[in-house]
Amino acid sequence: MRGSRTDARRRRHFRVRKKVFGSSARPRLAVYRSNRYIYAQIIDDSSGRTLVAASSREKAIGKSLTVATAAEVGKLVGARAKDEGIKGVVFDRGGFPYHGRVKALAEAAREEGLEF
């Protein structure tokens, strides 16, 4: 029996998460993309805390999910990380292809000063 696209994404995500771990020195920038929204969190896995979060559900960001909206979320998470004193992160694409909205979010976060 063939699995679904969601199952395949989860398998890819678990495979990546075996290697990618966010410490307090370099927390993990985790991205989740749904059909309607995009979310980004900076997580310290050693303490299990979310340090910074941003999503397209916030009032300051537009309603439609486009590459431009994802870039706005990336700028927002980058700016909030800078305010918290976070400079370097490890990127966790969440099993999604590094393309389109995920790529736009990552590049916008880099423009705001995050290093990964």
Secondary structure per residue as TSV (DSSP state, phi and psi in degrees):
chain	resnum	aa	ss	phi	psi
A	1	M	-	360.0	136.8
A	2	R	-	-84.6	138.2
A	3	G	-	-81.4	169.8
A	4	S	-	-87.2	171.8
A	5	R	H	-62.6	-36.6
A	6	T	H	-64.6	-41.4
A	7	D	H	-63.0	-40.5
A	8	A	H	-64.8	-41.5
A	9	R	H	-63.7	-41.7
A	10	R	H	-63.4	-39.8
A	11	R	H	-62.2	-43.6
A	12	R	H	-62.7	-40.6
A	13	H	H	-64.4	-44.8
A	14	F	H	-62.7	-37.9
A	15	R	H	-64.5	-40.9
A	16	V	H	-71.2	-39.7
A	17	R	H	-68.2	-17.4
A	18	K	T	-64.0	-28.8
A	19	K	T	-105.0	-33.3
A	20	V	-	-90.3	121.8
A	21	F	-	-137.3	130.7
A	22	G	-	-94.8	121.4
A	23	S	-	-100.5	-178.8
A	24	S	S	-72.1	-27.7
A	25	A	S	-74.2	-43.3
A	26	R	S	-132.2	89.9
A	27	P	-	-69.5	170.0
A	28	R	E	-97.5	129.7
A	29	L	E	-94.6	103.4
A	30	A	E	-99.0	134.1
A	31	V	E	-117.9	134.0
A	32	Y	E	-128.0	131.4
A	33	R	E	-119.9	118.2
A	34	S	-	-102.0	-178.2
A	35	N	S	-67.4	-25.3
A	36	R	S	-110.4	-31.0
A	37	Y	-	-134.6	169.4
A	38	I	E	-133.5	137.7
A	39	Y	E	-124.6	146.5
A	40	A	E	-139.1	134.2
A	41	Q	E	-133.3	145.6
A	42	I	E	-108.1	118.6
A	43	I	E	-121.8	135.3
A	44	D	E	-96.0	104.6
A	45	D	T	-72.0	-25.2
A	46	S	T	-68.1	-34.9
A	47	S	T	-102.9	-10.1
A	48	G	T	73.4	30.8
A	49	R	E	-115.5	143.0
A	50	T	E	-87.8	120.7
A	51	L	E	-87.5	-41.4
A	52	V	E	-143.1	143.2
A	53	A	E	-143.4	150.6
A	54	A	E	-153.7	151.5
A	55	S	E	-153.2	167.3
A	56	S	T	-79.3	0.0
A	57	R	T	-83.2	-8.9
A	58	E	S	-72.3	153.4
A	59	K	T	-63.7	-33.0
A	60	A	T	-70.5	-15.3
A	61	I	S	-108.6	146.7
A	62	G	-	-61.7	167.8
A	63	K	S	-79.8	-35.8
A	64	S	S	-81.4	146.1
A	65	L	-	-94.3	102.3
A	66	T	-	-129.1	178.2
A	67	V	H	-62.8	-37.2
A	68	A	H	-64.8	-39.6
A	69	T	H	-64.4	-42.3
A	70	A	H	-63.2	-37.5
A	71	A	H	-65.3	-37.5
A	72	E	H	-63.1	-40.9
A	73	V	H	-63.7	-40.2
A	74	G	H	-62.6	-42.1
A	75	K	H	-64.3	-40.0
A	76	L	H	-65.9	-45.1
A	77	V	H	-68.3	-34.5
A	78	G	H	-65.7	-42.0
A	79	A	H	-66.5	-41.1
A	80	R	H	-67.8	-35.1
A	81	A	H	-66.5	-39.1
A	82	K	H	-62.9	-40.0
A	83	D	H	-63.7	-33.0
A	84	E	H	-83.8	-6.2
A	85	G	T	85.4	20.8
A	86	I	-	-94.2	124.8
A	87	K	-	-110.5	-44.5
A	88	G	B	-114.0	138.9
A	89	V	-	-136.6	165.2
A	90	V	E	-105.7	139.5
A	91	F	E	-94.6	128.6
A	92	D	E	-119.4	105.3
A	93	R	-	-79.4	-1.7
A	94	G	T	70.4	24.3
A	95	G	T	83.1	-1.0
A	96	F	S	-85.8	151.2
A	97	P	-	-66.0	143.1
A	98	Y	S	-78.8	82.6
A	99	H	S	-163.2	148.9
A	100	G	T	65.4	-120.5
A	101	R	H	-67.5	-37.8
A	102	V	H	-66.3	-42.3
A	103	K	H	-65.2	-41.4
A	104	A	H	-62.8	-41.6
A	105	L	H	-63.0	-44.6
A	106	A	H	-64.6	-44.5
A	107	E	H	-66.5	-36.5
A	108	A	H	-68.3	-36.4
A	109	A	H	-66.3	-37.1
A	110	R	H	-64.5	-39.7
A	111	E	H	-63.0	-29.1
A	112	E	T	-81.0	-2.9
A	113	G	T	113.0	-3.1
A	114	L	-	-73.7	138.3
A	115	E	B	-108.6	121.4
A	116	F	-	-160.8	360.0
